[in-house]
Amino acid sequence: MNYIEFILPALVIVPALLAVSSLLFRSVRSAMWFNVTATIVIAVLAGVAGHKTVMSGVIVASGGWLMMDALSTYHMLVMMLVFVLSAFYSVGYFLREELDGHFDRRAARRFTALYLGSLSAMMLVLVSNNLGLMWVGIEATTLLTAFLIIIHSTPSSLEAMWKYLLMCSVGVAFAFTGTILVAASTAKAHMIGADLLHWNRLMESAAGLDKSLLKMGFIFLVVGFGTKAGLAPMHNWLPDAHSQAPAPVSAIFSGFLLNAALYCILRYIPILDIATGNRAWAHDILIMFGIASILIAAAFIVAQRDVKRLLAYSSVEHLGIIAFGIGIGGLGTFAALFHILNHSLCKATSFCCAGTLGQIYGTHDMRKMTGIMKKAPVWGIGFLTGLLALIGLAPFALFLSEFLILKAAWDAEAYWAMSFFLVGLGVVFIGILRNAMPMAWGTPPDDIPETKATSIGMLVVAVPICILLVLGLWMPEPLRNALTQAISVLGEKI
């Protein structure tokens, strides 16, 4: 039997087993370093599976229930970058929490088990060929990540967790309804058994599906998975959850959890395009939600005073940018997938910097977090650089991906949508700069000690920023090929 038959199930099973093993550790330090080691091991497994996919095009295992193609491989690359970055950062973050008396070995074991369990659930989302199984993966991420929000159990974090559970459970219920409607649409195509929801079989039989049921199902799916992805107006859980969760958790929330939910929507788009014979129908829905997310996030960003809530609304904005690009199609889809990588790296780093600055200043109120460049040079520079990248400043990679999305909209003659897109980005630019400048160069409080970053901290800040700078100036050929192959899965080309 080919080793590929084992590696796809292993991508889900190994993180789950490691999550259980993490409960055996008896100190914060050992649990945190085990988390780093386990995440690296899983990244190596993902790399082996990704390499095999690149060589073969598509790999299928477990009787057709599991599959990896270029789209899932690309998302897996982004996910592992975020999880490895967050795992390394969590060591210093939680050791500092332990010194302050806010973290103990029980919390460390709980965090590591939930962290690796969440990784296992997100792996299931990415390697599922069956769309029902993919839904199960999303539901599992909701249940596991909810408890990561209350690693520090406070009234505010409990409220944020319940809001997250309530809204995302309703969203997942909508997605379940959409999945059932898609399954019902296969009756005309005479599909039976597991074939009803196997993605590759749906693609083969898409032309024979019931268009009305499929369209109705897609609306439920966009609302359902869009709630988990933080698309407006279903985004309300996101600022509370991000502001109350520990910084390493916020990093994986914005860095990939939102992408995982959007990935589920992406899986349905080529099926809709073939079945309806009208590319504009599904894509226009994404453009609408994308523009709404950008504009609503922009309005809230202007009024924010909490640094983590600011970053949370920025995530709503950037998921809107991604949805808008995918809605435009062609070059827009290429740029949107590129933007997923850029945003994930930048937002994960920004949350890490914000988390440490919050520990140093004892608050997340931006009006009190002044002079960060002087009090914590590495974290301050990293945070300021992250904000500048997030608002699309050249030569960072986010500027390039946003520019390509804008060009795609111009080429598609989507002038009205492009106008709203630019207005939203302009408001965000002003709103974030308005807070960034006093934070960076304002007069720092006298009672805040100057803090030096560890070597790991410097790497957590420097490596992603350098990658974003390089990608803003030059796109390596392997990355270009990966993006081209990923959009081809969606039926797009440039």
C-alpha positions in Angstrom: 0.0 0.0 0.0 1.3 3.5 -0.9 2.5 5.6 2.0 0.1 8.4 0.7 -2.8 6.2 2.0 -1.4 6.9 5.5 -0.1 10.4 5.3 -3.5 12.2 4.7 -5.2 10.5 7.7 -1.9 11.1 9.7 -2.3 14.9 9.1 -5.5 14.7 11.2 -4.7 11.9 13.6 -1.1 12.8 14.6 -2.1 16.3 15.9 -5.0 14.8 17.8 -2.7 12.2 19.5 -0.1 14.9 20.3 -2.9 17.0 21.8 -3.7 14.1 24.2 0.0 13.6 25.0 0.4 17.2 26.0 -1.7 16.6 29.0 1.1 14.7 30.6 3.5 17.6 31.0 4.1 19.0 34.5 5.6 22.4 33.8 4.7 25.5 31.7 8.1 25.5 30.0 8.0 21.8 29.0 4.4 22.1 27.7 5.2 25.1 25.6 8.3 23.6 24.1 6.4 20.4 23.4 3.8 22.5 21.6 6.6 24.0 19.4 8.1 20.5 18.7 4.8 19.0 17.9 3.8 21.8 15.5 7.1 21.5 13.7 6.6 17.7 13.3 3.1 18.3 11.9 4.6 21.0 9.5 7.1 18.4 8.2 4.2 15.9 7.6 2.3 18.7 5.8 5.4 19.4 3.7 5.7 15.8 2.6 2.0 15.7 1.7 2.3 19.0 -0.1 5.4 17.9 -2.1 3.6 14.7 -3.2 0.6 16.8 -4.3 2.8 19.1 -6.3 4.3 16.1 -8.0 1.0 14.2 -8.6 -1.5 17.1 -9.0 -4.1 15.5 -6.7 -3.8 12.8 -4.1 -6.8 10.8 -2.8 -6.9 8.5 0.2 -9.3 6.7 2.6 -11.6 5.5 0.0 -12.0 8.9 -1.6 -13.0 10.7 1.7 -9.7 12.5 1.9 -8.0 14.5 -0.8 -5.3 17.1 -1.4 -5.0 19.3 -4.4 -3.3 22.6 -5.2 -5.9 24.7 -3.4 -5.7 22.7 -0.1 -1.9 22.5 -0.3 -1.6 26.3 -0.6 -3.9 26.8 2.4 -2.0 24.2 4.3 1.3 26.1 3.7 -0.3 29.3 5.1 -1.8 27.5 8.1 1.5 25.9 9.1 3.4 29.1 8.8 0.9 30.8 11.2 0.8 27.9 13.6 4.6 27.6 13.8 5.0 31.3 14.3 2.4 31.3 17.0 3.8 28.3 18.7 7.3 29.9 19.0 5.8 33.1 20.2 3.6 31.4 22.9 6.7 30.2 24.7 7.9 33.7 25.7 4.4 35.0 26.1 3.1 32.4 28.5 6.4 32.2 30.5 6.0 35.9 31.1 2.4 35.2 32.2 3.6 32.5 34.5 6.1 35.0 36.2 3.2 37.4 36.7 1.1 34.7 38.3 -1.5 34.6 35.5 -0.6 31.2 34.0 0.1 27.7 35.5 0.9 24.2 34.4 -2.8 23.2 34.2 -3.5 26.2 31.9 -0.4 25.3 29.9 -1.6 21.7 29.4 -5.0 22.9 28.5 -3.7 25.5 26.0 -1.4 23.0 24.3 -4.1 20.3 24.0 -6.6 22.7 22.6 -4.0 24.3 20.3 -3.0 21.0 18.7 -6.6 19.8 18.7 -7.6 22.9 16.8 -4.8 22.2 14.3 -6.1 18.7 13.8 -9.6 20.1 13.1 -8.3 22.6 10.6 -6.3 19.8 8.9 -9.6 17.9 8.6 -11.2 20.9 6.8 -8.3 21.1 4.3 -7.9 17.4 3.5 -11.6 16.5 3.3 -12.9 15.5 -0.1 -16.4 15.0 1.3 -18.1 18.3 1.9 -20.0 16.9 4.9 -16.8 15.9 6.5 -15.4 19.4 5.8 -18.4 20.8 7.7 -17.6 18.5 10.6 -14.1 19.9 10.7 -15.4 23.5 10.9 -17.8 22.5 13.7 -14.9 20.9 15.6 -12.8 24.1 15.2 -15.7 26.1 16.8 -15.9 23.8 19.8 -12.1 23.6 20.4 -11.1 27.2 19.7 -14.0 28.5 22.0 -12.1 27.2 25.0 -8.9 28.8 23.9 -10.6 32.2 24.3 -11.0 31.5 28.1 -7.4 30.3 28.9 -7.5 33.4 31.1 -11.0 33.0 32.7 -12.5 36.4 33.3 -16.1 37.7 33.0 -15.2 39.4 29.7 -13.6 36.4 28.2 -16.5 34.2 29.2 -18.9 36.6 27.6 -16.7 36.7 24.4 -16.6 32.8 24.4 -20.4 32.5 24.6 -20.9 35.1 22.0 -18.5 33.2 19.7 -20.2 29.9 20.4 -23.7 31.3 19.9 -23.0 33.2 16.7 -20.7 30.6 15.1 -23.0 27.7 16.1 -25.9 29.5 14.3 -23.6 30.1 11.4 -22.5 26.4 11.3 -26.2 25.4 11.4 -26.8 27.6 8.3 -23.9 25.9 6.7 -25.3 22.5 7.5 -28.6 23.5 5.9 -26.7 24.6 2.8 -24.8 21.3 2.7 -28.1 19.4 2.9 -29.5 21.4 0.1 -26.4 20.8 -2.1 -26.8 17.0 -1.4 -30.5 17.3 -2.4 -29.5 19.0 -5.6 -27.8 15.8 -6.7 -31.0 13.8 -7.2 -31.3 14.8 -10.9 -27.7 13.6 -11.4 -28.6 10.2 -9.9 -25.8 10.3 -7.4 -26.0 7.9 -4.4 -24.2 7.1 -1.2 -21.1 9.1 -0.3 -20.9 10.4 -3.9 -23.6 12.9 -2.9 -21.0 15.1 -1.2 -17.6 14.0 -2.5 -16.2 17.2 -4.1 -14.6 15.5 -7.1 -17.8 13.6 -7.9 -19.8 16.8 -7.6 -17.4 18.6 -10.0 -17.8 15.7 -12.5 -21.6 15.8 -12.3 -22.1 19.6 -11.7 -23.9 20.2 -15.0 -26.7 17.8 -13.9 -27.4 19.3 -10.5 -30.6 21.0 -9.6 -29.8 24.7 -10.1 -32.5 26.1 -7.8 -31.5 23.9 -4.8 -27.8 24.5 -5.5 -28.3 28.3 -5.5 -30.4 28.2 -2.3 -27.8 26.0 -0.7 -25.0 28.4 -1.6 -26.7 31.3 0.0 -27.0 29.3 3.2 -23.4 28.3 2.9 -22.1 31.8 2.4 -24.0 33.1 5.4 -23.0 30.1 7.5 -19.3 29.8 6.7 -19.2 33.6 6.3 -20.1 34.0 9.9 -17.1 31.9 10.9 -14.9 33.8 8.4 -15.9 37.1 10.0 -17.6 38.6 6.9 -19.9 41.5 7.7 -22.6 41.8 8.8 -22.1 38.4 10.5 -18.8 39.5 12.1 -20.0 40.6 15.6 -18.3 37.8 17.5 -14.9 38.5 16.1 -13.8 41.8 17.9 -14.9 40.4 21.3 -13.2 37.0 20.8 -9.9 38.6 19.5 -9.7 41.2 22.2 -10.2 38.7 25.1 -8.2 35.7 23.8 -4.4 35.5 24.6 -2.3 36.9 21.8 -1.1 33.5 20.4 -4.7 32.5 20.1 -5.7 35.8 18.4 -2.8 35.1 16.0 -4.2 31.8 14.8 -7.8 33.1 14.8 -6.9 35.9 12.4 -4.0 34.1 10.8 -5.9 31.1 9.7 -9.2 30.2 11.4 -11.0 32.8 9.3 -9.3 31.5 6.1 -10.4 28.0 6.9 -14.1 29.0 6.9 -13.6 31.0 3.6 -11.9 28.0 2.1 -15.1 26.1 2.6 -17.0 28.6 0.5 -14.3 28.4 -2.2 -14.9 24.7 -2.6 -18.4 25.4 -3.7 -17.7 28.2 -6.2 -16.5 26.0 -9.2 -19.5 23.7 -8.7 -21.9 26.7 -8.9 -20.1 28.1 -11.9 -20.4 24.8 -13.9 -24.0 24.0 -12.7 -25.5 27.4 -13.4 -23.5 28.2 -16.5 -23.3 31.8 -15.1 -20.0 32.7 -13.3 -21.4 36.1 -12.2 -24.1 34.7 -9.9 -21.9 33.3 -7.1 -19.2 35.8 -7.7 -21.5 38.8 -7.3 -22.6 37.5 -3.9 -18.9 37.4 -2.8 -18.4 41.0 -4.1 -21.4 42.2 -2.1 -20.2 40.6 1.1 -16.6 41.8 0.4 -17.6 45.4 0.0 -19.9 45.3 3.0 -17.0 43.9 5.1 -14.6 46.6 4.0 -17.0 49.5 4.6 -18.3 48.3 7.9 -14.8 47.5 9.2 -13.6 50.9 8.1 -16.4 52.6 10.1 -15.5 50.7 13.3 -11.7 51.1 12.9 -12.0 54.9 13.0 -13.6 54.7 16.5 -11.4 52.0 18.1 -9.3 52.6 21.2 -8.5 49.0 22.0 -5.5 47.7 20.0 -6.7 44.1 19.7 -10.2 45.2 18.6 -8.5 47.4 16.0 -6.7 44.4 14.7 -9.8 42.4 14.8 -11.8 44.9 12.6 -8.8 45.0 10.3 -9.3 41.2 9.9 -12.9 41.8 8.9 -11.6 44.4 6.3 -9.0 42.0 4.9 -11.3 39.1 4.6 -13.6 41.5 2.7 -10.7 42.3 0.4 -10.1 38.6 -0.2 -13.8 37.9 -0.8 -13.9 40.9 -3.2 -10.9 39.7 -5.2 -12.4 36.2 -5.5 -15.6 37.7 -6.6 -13.9 39.6 -9.4 -12.2 36.4 -10.6 -9.2 35.8 -12.8 -6.3 38.0 -11.7 -8.5 39.0 -8.8 -8.6 35.4 -7.5 -4.9 35.1 -8.0 -4.3 38.3 -6.0 -6.9 37.2 -3.3 -5.1 34.0 -2.6 -1.8 35.8 -2.5 -3.4 38.3 -0.1 -4.4 35.3 2.2 -0.7 34.6 2.7 0.3 38.2 3.1 -2.5 39.0 5.6 -2.0 35.8 7.6 1.7 36.5 8.1 1.2 40.2 8.9 -1.8 39.8 11.2 -0.3 37.0 13.2 2.9 39.1 13.7 0.8 42.1 14.6 -1.2 40.3 17.2 2.1 38.9 18.7 3.5 42.4 19.0 0.3 43.8 20.4 0.1 40.9 23.0 3.6 41.6 24.3 3.1 45.4 24.3 -0.1 44.8 26.3 1.9 42.8 28.8 4.4 45.6 29.1 1.9 48.4 29.4 -0.7 46.5 31.4 -3.4 47.7 29.0 -4.7 47.4 25.4 -5.9 51.0 25.4 -4.0 52.7 22.6 -4.3 56.1 24.3 -2.2 54.7 27.1 0.2 52.8 24.9 2.4 55.7 23.8 6.1 55.6 23.1 6.3 51.9 22.2 9.3 52.5 20.0 11.3 53.7 23.0 10.0 51.3 25.7 10.1 48.1 23.6 12.0 48.8 20.4 11.6 45.3 18.8 8.0 44.9 19.6 7.2 48.5 18.9 8.9 48.5 15.5 7.3 45.2 14.6 3.8 46.5 15.6 4.2 49.8 13.7 5.6 48.0 10.6 2.7 45.5 10.8 0.2 48.4 10.9 1.8 50.1 7.9 1.8 46.8 6.0 -1.9 46.2 6.9 -3.0 49.6 5.5 -1.3 48.7 2.2 1.9 50.8 2.3 4.4 50.0 -0.4 6.7 48.0 -0.8 5.0 45.4 1.5 3.3 42.4 -0.2 -0.1 43.5 0.9 0.2 46.6 -1.3 1.0 44.4 -4.3 -1.9 42.0 -3.7 -4.4 44.9 -3.1 -3.1 46.7 -6.3 -3.6 43.5 -8.3 -7.2 43.2 -7.0 -7.8 46.8 -8.0 -6.4 46.2 -11.4 -8.6 43.1 -11.8 -11.6 45.2 -10.9 -10.6 47.9 -13.4 -10.2 45.3 -16.1 -13.6 43.8 -15.3 -15.1 47.3 -15.5 -16.5 46.9 -12.0 -16.2 50.6 -11.4 -18.9 51.1 -8.7 -17.5 48.2 -6.6 -14.0 49.5 -7.2 -15.0 52.9 -5.9 -16.5 51.5 -2.7 -13.3 49.4 -2.3 -11.1 52.5 -2.5 -13.2 54.5 -0.1 -13.1 51.7 2.5 -9.3 51.4 2.1 -8.9 55.1 2.4 -10.9 55.4 5.6 -8.9 52.4 7.1 -5.6 54.1 6.1 -6.5 57.3 7.9 -8.1 55.5 10.9 -5.1 53.3 11.6 -2.5 56.0 11.1 -4.4 58.2 13.5 -3.7 55.7 16.3 -0.3 54.4 15.1 1.5 57.7 15.2 1.0 58.6 18.9 1.6 55.0 19.9 5.0 55.0 18.1 6.3 58.4 18.9 4.2 59.8 21.7 5.6 60.5 25.2 5.8 57.1 27.0 4.6 56.7 30.6 7.3 57.1 33.2 6.4 53.9 35.1 6.8 51.6 32.1 10.2 49.8 32.1 12.2 49.5 28.9 12.0 45.9 27.6 14.3 44.0 25.4 13.1 41.1 23.2 14.6 37.6 23.4 16.2 36.1 20.3 13.1 34.1 19.6 11.0 37.3 20.0 13.2 39.1 17.5 12.8 36.2 15.0 9.0 36.2 15.5 9.0 39.8 14.5 11.8 40.0 11.9 11.2 36.8 9.8 7.5 37.6 8.7 8.3 41.3 8.1 11.3 40.3 5.9 9.1 37.8 4.0 6.5 40.5 3.4 9.1 42.9 2.1 10.6 40.4 -0.2 7.2 39.3 -1.6 6.3 42.9 -2.2 9.3 43.3 -4.5 9.7 39.8 -6.0 7.5 36.8 -6.3 9.4 33.5 -6.4 8.5 31.2 -9.2 7.4 28.3 -6.9 4.9 30.6 -5.2 3.6 31.9 -8.5 3.2 28.3 -9.7 1.4 27.4 -6.5 -1.0 30.3 -6.9 -1.6 29.5 -10.5 -2.4 25.9 -9.8 -4.6 26.8 -6.8 -6.8 29.2 -8.9 -7.0 26.6 -11.6 -8.9 24.3 -9.1 -11.4 27.1 -8.9 -11.7 27.2 -12.7 -9.8 30.5 -13.0 -6.7 31.6 -14.9 -4.7 34.7 -15.5 
